[in-house]
Amino acid sequence: MSPGRNAASIRAALRGRAPSHVSARDIIRRHCREHGKQLASLAPAWGCKEFSVWRAFGRTTRPLQPHQVEGAISVLQLDEFDANELRLRAAREAGWKIDPSMLLEGA
């Protein structure tokens, strides 16, 4: 018997933040697994072939591009918390010096 459509959202509510050693690629893989999708489902959103998605996940020395992160967010239909966590992790991997305390000052 399948766990149902809301199983991914229930699991998402139960889990905490990703550890600091987890990459943006790992976060996307985890969300794909939770939503029952394969990495190849990102290809239309990224505007490339399925093999290019696998290549992007294999080349860990290169950071993910912003359109790839936004494409993954749209395909996986992530909520704002998960989407912002993914954006922040990808930006830090790309070399941006982001201070979380500066993000919370405007609130």
C-alpha positions as CSV (number, residue, x, y, z in Angstrom):
1,M,0.0,0.0,0.0
2,S,1.4,3.4,-0.9
3,P,2.0,6.0,1.8
4,G,-0.2,8.6,-0.1
5,R,0.3,12.0,-1.6
6,N,0.9,13.8,1.6
7,A,3.7,11.5,2.8
8,A,6.4,13.8,1.4
9,S,5.0,16.8,3.2
10,I,4.7,14.9,6.4
11,R,8.3,13.7,6.2
12,A,9.4,17.3,5.4
13,A,7.7,18.6,8.5
14,L,9.4,16.0,10.7
15,R,12.9,16.5,9.4
16,G,15.1,19.4,10.5
17,R,17.7,21.5,8.6
18,A,20.3,19.8,6.5
19,P,23.7,19.4,8.1
20,S,26.4,21.8,7.0
21,H,28.4,19.2,5.1
22,V,25.4,18.4,2.8
23,S,25.6,20.0,-0.7
24,A,22.9,21.6,-2.8
25,R,23.0,18.5,-5.0
26,D,22.4,16.3,-2.0
27,I,19.4,18.4,-1.0
28,I,17.9,18.2,-4.5
29,R,18.5,14.4,-4.5
30,R,16.7,14.1,-1.2
31,H,13.7,16.1,-2.4
32,C,13.6,14.0,-5.6
33,R,13.5,10.9,-3.5
34,E,10.8,12.2,-1.2
35,H,8.6,13.3,-4.1
36,G,9.2,10.0,-6.0
37,K,10.9,11.7,-9.0
38,Q,14.1,10.9,-10.8
39,L,16.9,13.4,-11.5
40,A,16.0,13.1,-15.2
41,S,12.7,14.9,-14.4
42,L,14.7,18.1,-14.0
43,A,15.8,18.1,-17.7
44,P,12.8,20.0,-19.1
45,A,13.1,22.7,-16.4
46,W,16.8,23.1,-17.0
47,G,16.3,23.1,-20.8
48,C,18.7,20.3,-21.4
49,K,18.9,16.5,-22.0
50,E,18.7,13.9,-19.3
51,F,22.3,13.1,-19.7
52,S,23.3,16.7,-19.0
53,V,21.4,16.6,-15.7
54,W,23.5,13.5,-14.7
55,R,26.6,15.3,-15.8
56,A,25.8,18.4,-13.7
57,F,25.3,16.1,-10.7
58,G,28.6,14.3,-11.4
59,R,30.7,17.4,-11.7
60,T,30.8,18.4,-8.1
61,T,33.7,20.9,-8.6
62,R,31.4,23.2,-10.4
63,P,28.6,25.0,-8.5
64,L,25.0,24.7,-9.7
65,Q,23.8,27.6,-11.8
66,P,21.0,29.8,-10.6
67,H,18.6,28.6,-13.3
68,Q,19.3,25.0,-12.3
69,V,18.4,25.8,-8.7
70,E,15.2,27.6,-9.7
71,G,14.3,24.8,-12.1
72,A,14.6,22.2,-9.4
73,I,12.5,24.3,-7.1
74,S,9.7,24.6,-9.7
75,V,9.8,20.9,-10.7
76,L,9.8,19.7,-7.1
77,Q,7.3,22.4,-6.0
78,L,9.2,23.2,-2.8
79,D,7.8,25.4,-0.1
80,E,9.4,28.7,0.7
81,F,11.5,27.3,3.6
82,D,13.0,24.4,1.6
83,A,13.4,26.7,-1.5
84,N,15.3,29.3,0.5
85,E,17.5,26.7,2.2
86,L,18.4,25.3,-1.3
87,R,19.1,28.8,-2.7
88,L,21.3,29.7,0.3
89,R,23.3,26.4,0.1
90,A,23.8,26.8,-3.7
91,A,25.0,30.4,-3.3
92,R,27.4,29.5,-0.6
93,E,28.8,26.7,-2.7
94,A,29.2,29.2,-5.6
95,G,31.5,31.3,-3.3
96,W,29.1,34.0,-2.1
97,K,29.8,35.1,1.4
98,I,26.3,35.2,3.0
99,D,25.9,36.0,6.6
100,P,22.6,34.6,8.0
101,S,22.4,37.3,10.6
102,M,22.2,40.0,7.9
103,L,19.2,38.2,6.4
104,L,17.3,38.3,9.6
105,E,17.9,42.0,10.4
106,G,15.3,43.3,7.9
107,A,12.5,41.2,9.5
